[in-house]
Amino acid sequence: MNPLTARRASAVAAPEEAAARRPVTAYLTWILPTVVTAALGLYEVGVPQLWRDELATWSAATRTLPQLWAMLHNIDAVLGFYYFGLHGWMAVFGDSPTAMRIPSVIAMTATASVVALIGRRLGGNLTGLASGLVFALIPSVSRYAQEARPYAFAMFFAALATLMFLRAMERPAWSRWAIYAVVVAAAGAANLIAVTVVAGHLAIVLWDFCQRTVRVGGDGDGGKALPGGRLDPQGTPLLLMRRFLIAAVAGGLLVTPLVIAGHTQQGWQIGQQVEPHVAQLFGISGGLWQELFASIPVAALVILLSIAALVAGADARQRVIAGYAIAFAIAPVIAVWFISRGPWSYWTFRYMLFSLTGWAVAAGLGITYLTERAKATRLARLSGVLSPRYAVAAIAVVLVGLAGVHDQLAIRRNVAHNLWAYPSQPPNGTAVDYRAAARIVAERARPGDAIAYQLSDQNHYQVDTSLNYYLNGVKNRPAPVFQAQSQIQAESLQPVQCVDPSACISGTPRIWVVYVTHLAGDPFSALPGNEEALLQVLGYYTVTQWQENGITVALLNV
């Protein structure tokens, strides 16, 4: 039996009747996780300075619409919808870190609501509440709620696609599958990799097909098969399989233009990661779990609770539902791993953040099943005002929260966003204090000064963008030297350097050089070879240099 496709006869009710008799606790199942996620998302949202990816967002979204459209023909076409949306938002609310991140806070808050609704649909009110709260307390949820990039939107639409999938499985009308297809496409528009959310849905449809089950509608807590095995003729496994495949393909086709555009620009963005090996798939190496959760203790606890859902289920039905939730979490990761074994690799953990929704629901189910077993214990009897089930569930959720306290604080530090692989620290994921570098230049710049930036690795570190952002409005702001075209003029996220640097440096006695410390040994080697050679021929020397956290500012004179 497929528990998603069978309900008690008493569970089938008109929407008006179901809403009228729904208790207050049914609303609290999603309201409380929403409030907690919003509170954590807003807490110190403006403290971490913008990191290189967010600086790229600022560079793109602050352009005029024609300039942004021109840029998208060369780079970041897959992020076009997000950039256009943020452009309108920033026109109203400004470009401070807080203003740029609030849309992501809103999206992540909405995601928590959807996660709770998924949990409620699969396991009842307690599961919904526990799932939503576990999701809210995962440190990476807060981290990317405070990120001026589209990951929170990808998580929202991927979670919503799962909810729409469950609704379509309950009543497989074409209208529901059409909504599902549109939401899948929206997930892909936020992040193409989020389309792999359908892998988890496919696993469930295949199970349903293999078990030869059917679907009878419902809207609330999980139930059992209808007495006598009465079937809905619209819910045959073959029909569900056919309609799911059509909807999934339709959703994929809707984002085909983005797929094509993304691959024509592939050298600039997606698909250039290292091919993952088997050990990385299981998280034995490569940091899958710790980076996905941004916390080793929370990852361990959530995974253990998910496994508990498979073990502690009272019957086969509960264990199958737990398997479904884990499929939502694991199947997309497996799909990305297989795809990344081909010509292009997309093995980047923040692209797969949406899989956390499955882990949260699985953990919520684990908490629910454990409370059923523990409700007669002495601990439950001492629970006070809470019912035994909710008391035990509260203890489990509090443990998840406590396990992540250290990491919740760490991800809100000044340079925390540059630690994109937190808690790991690969060479290109270390702290870079752009704001401190800009402060040094702002305090010491003189009229007539020029500035040069380290632009290697396709301007991956956005050093020039960081100084443009933090020096905005500063008096005596140095003009860029060796630059033939700005990022906007080049319709890109990388400026165009002068072919002949000697034509771009006349009458410039003082030059500031700003570069990422671990990429160059001195200010001269931070520049392209022809620029370095010219400066040395002209007699420039280092007057002084300041080393901040991960970034160096040098002043050259002649």
N, C-alpha and C positions, 0 to 999 in steps of 0.2 A: 504494500500500500504506500502511496505517496501522501504524506500528511498535508502537503500543500493543496492537494486536489481533492480533499474530502473534508466535510464538516458535519457536525450534528445538524439534524433538521431544524432544531431550535435555534441554531446560530444563524440561519438564513433569515434576514429581515430586511425590510425596506430601509433605505438610509435615514428617513425621517424617524422611524421607530427606533433604530439603533442609536441615533443621536439623542433622542429623548430619554432613553433609559441608561445612557452611559454615565457612570459615577464620576465624581470629581477626580478620583484617583486616575482615571483614564486620561484626563487632561494633564495632571501632574507628571505623568510618565514622560511627556515631551517638554513641558514647561520648565521643570527643574533643570534638566540637562541644557536647555537653551540658555537659561539664566547663568549657570555655572560657566558655560563656554564663553558667553559674552563677557562675563566678569574677568575671566582669565585672559581673554583676547585683548581686552582694553587695558589690563593692568600693565603699566609701563610700556605701552605700545610705542611710544616715541623715543624711548631711551636708547635702544640699539641704533647706531648710525647706519645709514644706507650702505649696503655692500654692493659689489660690482654688478650683480644681476639687477638689483633694484635701481642702480644708477643708469643701467641701460633702459629700464622702464621709464625713468624720468626723462632721459634724452629723447626717447621716442614719443612719449605722451605729451611733451611740452611743445612739440612742433605744430605748425599749422596743419590743417587737414590735408591740403595738397602735398605738403612736405612729408607728412606721415605716409600718405598713399604711395608717394614715390619711393620712400624707404622700403616699404613692404614688398616692392618688386625686386629688391636686392637682398633683403635679410629679414628674418623673423615674420614671414608671412603667416606662419602657424599661430602667432600670437596677435594677429591683427584685430580680432574681435575685442580682446582684452585691452589693447592699446587704445582703440577708438573709444571704448567705454570709459577708460580711465581719463582720457583726454577731456571728455565732457565733465566728469566728476571734478577734475582738478581746476577746470575753468570756473567752477563755483566755489570749491573748498580750499584751493591753494595746493602748493606742492611741498608742504612740510612732511617729514616722515610719517607723522600721525595721520595727516589727511590722506596720504597716498595708501596707507595700510588699512584704513577703516573699511573699504569695500571688501577686503579679504576677511576682516573680522565678521562682517555681516554674513558673508558666504559660509564661513565655518560655523557660525552660530546656527544658521539654517541647516547645515549638515547634521549637527547634533540632534536637531528636531527630527530629521528624517531617520537617522540611526535609531532613535527611540521608537519611532513608528514601525520600523522594520522589526525591531525586537518585540514590540507588542503584538505584531501580527503573527510572529512565529511562536511566541511563548507566553503571551499574556502581559498584563500590566507590570508585574514585577520585573519581568525580563526586559520590557521596554525601558523602564526607569534605570535598571542596572546597566543596560547596554549604553544608553545615552550618557550616563555619568562616567562610566569607564572611558568612553570616547573622549569626553570633555577633559578628563584628567591625564590623558596621554600627552607627554611633553611636546612631541612633534606637532600635535594639533594646535597647541598654543603658539609654537614656533612659526608655523606656516599660516596661522591666522594673522600674524603680524608681519607678513611678507608681501611686499608690493609686486607680486607676480601672480599668475592665474591658478596656482595649485589648489587654493581653497575652493575656487569655482569648479575645478575638475572634480574635486572630492564631492562637492554638493551634487553636481549633475550625475556623477557615477552612483552615489547613494540613492538619488531620486530615481535613476534608471532601475536600480534593484527593487525599489518599492513599486514602481510601475510594472515591473516584471511579475512581482507577486500578485498584484491586482489582476494582471492579464491572465495569469495562471488560474486564478479563482474564477473569473468569468472571461473566457477567451473571445470577447467580441472584437471585431476589427478596430473599433474606435480605441479600445485600450491598447492594442498592439501598435496603432498609429502613434499614440502618445508616447509609448515606449521608444519607438524608432526616433522620434524627434528629440527626446531627452538623451538618448545615446549619442546622437549627432551633436547635441549641445556639449556633452562631455568631451567629445573629440575636438570641438571648436575651442575649448579651454585648454586641453592638452591632448594631442593625438593619441598618446599611449593610454589614456583613460578609456578608449574604445574597447580595450581588452577586458573591461568589466563584463562583457558579454560571455567571456570564457566561463565564469562562474555560473552564469545563467544556463549556458549550454550544458554544463555538467548536470544540472538539476533536470533539465528537459530530457537528457539522455537517460538518466535514472528513471524518470517517469515513464519514458517510452519502454525501457527494458522491463520495468515492473508491470507494464500493461495497466496503469491506473488511469483514473479520470478525474475531472474537476467539477465540484459543486461549489457554488459561490458562498462567500461568508465575509465577515468584516472584523472580527475581533480576536478573541482568544482561540488558541488551537483546539481542535476537537477530534472526534473519531469519525470513522466512516459512517455513512448513513445506514440505518438498520436495513438488513436484507440486501445490502449492496446496491441500492437503487442508484442508477447512473444518470448523469446529465448527458444527453446525446451530443451536445456541443463540445464536450470535454474529452473526447477520445484522445489517447496518446498520440495517434498519428496526426490528428488535427492540431494539437498543441505544437508538435514538432514542426509541422509545415508552417503554421502562422508565426512561430518564433523565428524560424530561419528567414522567412520573408521580411519580418520586421527588423531583424538584426542586419540583414544585407542592406535593407533600405537605409537604416541609420548609417551604415558604413559608406554607402554611396553619397549621402548628403555631405560628407566631409571629404570626398574624393578630391575636390579642387585644392583643399588644404594639404592633402597628402602629396599631390603632384607638386604644388608650390614648395612644400617643405623639402622635397628631395632634389629639386633643382637648386636649392640653396644649401644643400646638405653640408657642404664644407664649412659653413658658418655656424651650424647649430646642431640639430638632432642627428642621431645615427652615427656619431663619430666616437662612441665609447669603446672601451676595450671589450673584446669578446669574452663573455663569462664562461667559467668552467663549472663542472658539476658541483664542486665543493661550495662555490658561491651560491648556487641555487638553494642549497640546504642551510646556508648561513654559517657553515663551518669556517669559512674564510671570507674576507671581503666586506664584513661588517653589515650584512643585510639587516639583521634584526635590530642591532643597536642603533643604526642610522634611521631605520624606518620608524622606530619609536622614540628616537632621541633620548633613550634611557635604557641601560642594560637591565636594571632591576624591574622596571615596568614591563619591558618586553618579556622577561622571564615569567613574571606573575600573570600577565594577560594570556600568554601561551599556555601556562599551566592550567588556568581557569578554563581555557578552551578545550584542552585535553580532558579536563574533569567533566565537561559537558558530554563528551563521548562515553565516559566511564560511568558517570553517576546518573544517567538517564534512567527513569523508572521502567521504561519499556522500549521496544524497538522503535516506536514512533518518535519518542523524544531523542533517541540516539541518531535517528535519520535526520531530524531537524538540525541537530548539532552539526552533523556532517554537511548539511546545506550551508550553514553559516561559515564553516571552515572552507567550504568550496568558494564562497564569495571572497575569502581572504587569499587563498592559495592559488586557485586556478588562473587569475590574471597574472600573477608573478611567474607561474610556469609558462604561460603564453608568451610573456615578454622575454623570458629566458630562451625559449625555442626560436623566436623571431630574431633575437640577438645573436644566434649562432649562424645566421645567414650573412649576406654581404654587409649589412649595416647593424650596428649594435646600439640598443637603446637602454642598456643596463645602468640606469641611474635611479637611485632609490626614491628620490623625491618625485620622480615621474610616477611612482607606484604607491604614493601615499593613500590613494583612494582605497587600497586594500585594507587599510586600518578599520574601515567600517565593518568589514566581515569579522575581523578579530574582536572588535568591541561587542558585536552581537553574539559571537560564540562565547565570549567571556560572560556576557549577561546571561546566557543560557546556563553556563556552568554555575554561576552564582545561584540562579533559580533552582537548579536541580540539587545543589548542595544544601540549600535552605530547606528543601523538602525532606532531606535526610536528617537534617540537624534540628528540625523544629521541636523535637521532643527532648532535646538535650538540656542540661542544667543551664548552659549559657543562654539558650533561647528563653528559658523560664525566668531568667533574671533580667530580661530585656526592658522592663518598665513599661513606658507608655506605648512603645512600638509593639506591633504584633510580632510573634516569634519569627515569622518568615522575613519580615522587613528588618528586624533587628540583626539577624544573621547576614542579610544582604548588605545592610549598612556597614557592618564590620568589614566585609570583603571590599566594598567600594572605598572605605577609608584607608585600608591597607594599600590599595592601588595608588591613592592620592599621596600617602606618606612615602611610598617607594619612589615617587617622582619629584619630591620637594627639591632636592639638590639640583636636579636637572632643570626644573622650572625656573629656579633662580639663575642658573648658568646661562640659559638661552636669552636672558634679558639684560645681559651686561653690554657695555658700550660697543665692543667689537664682536659681539656674539654672532651676528649674522654672517660675518666673513668665515666663521667656522662652519661652513655649509655641511660638512660631514660629521658634525658633532654626534657623539663624543669622540669619534676618530679625528685625527688631524693629519691628512695626507699633505704633501708638500704644497699643493695649490689650494689647501683649505685651512690655512693658518690666518691669524689675526692681521689685519691691515687697518691702521688708524688714519683714514683719509682726513678726517676732521682736524686731527692734530697737525698734519702736514699743511693743510690750508691755513691754519692759525699762524704757523711760522711765517709763511709767505705774506699773509695779510699784515702782520705786525712789523715786517722789515722791508717790504717792497718800496721802491722809489720810482718816481716818474722816469720813463724811458727803459725800465727793466723789461726783459723778455723771459719767456719760460719755455722749457722743453720737457716732454714727458716720455717715459718709457712706454713704447707702443708695441712691443713684441707679442707674439702669440695672438695675432689678429686683434690686438687691443683687448685681450681677454680680461684684464684687470681694470679697465676703464679708469685709468689714472687721470687722464685729461678730463673725463666727465666729472670725476669726483671734485677736482679743483674748480671746474666751472660751476658746480653746484654750491660748494661751500664758500667760494669767493664771489658769489653773485652779489653785486651791489657794493663790493669793497673798493675803496678809493685806491688809486695807483695800482690797479690790478694789472699784472704783467701781460703783455700780448704774446701769443704763441709764436715761436720762431721755428723756421724750417717747415712751416705748414703752408701748403698750396691751397688746400680746401679744408674747411671745417667738416665735422660729421654731417651737418645739415646739407652743406653744399655738395658733399660727396654722396648724399642720399644713402647713408650707411651708418654704422655705429663705429666706424673707424675713419679718422681724418686721412687725407692724402698728403704725403710729405713732398717737399720740393725735390724734383729730380736733380737739380743742381743746387745744393744747399748754400753755396757761396752767394747766390743771388738773393738769399732771404735773410742775410745776417748783417747787412751794412749798418754801421753806427750803433752797435749794441754792445756797450761795455760790460754790462752785468747780465748774466743769464742764470736763471734758476733751473735746476734739473731735479725732477721728482720721479722716483722709481721705487718699485717693490724690492725690498732689500735682498731677498734670497735669490732674485733673478739676475743680479749684477754685483760685481765686486766693487765698483766705483762709478761715479757719475758719467764718465766717458764711455765705459763699456755698456752702460744702460741705453745708449743711443745707437742707431744704425751705423755701420762701419764708415760710410762716407761722411756722416756728420761728425763722428768722433775724430776722424783724420783731419777734417777741416779745422775743428776747434783747437787741436794740438798744433797745427801749422800756424794758426793765427796767434798762438801764445796764451790761450786761456788756461787758467790754473784754478784749483779749488781753494777758495778763500776759507770757507768753513762748511761744515755739514752737520745736520741734526738727524739723529736716528730715533725715530719714534717706533711705536709698536708695529713692526713689519714693513715700515716704509721709511725711506730716506729722502731728505731734502738737502740739496747741495747748492751753494752759491759759487758761481764761477765768475772770474774777473779777468780782464786782459790788461 
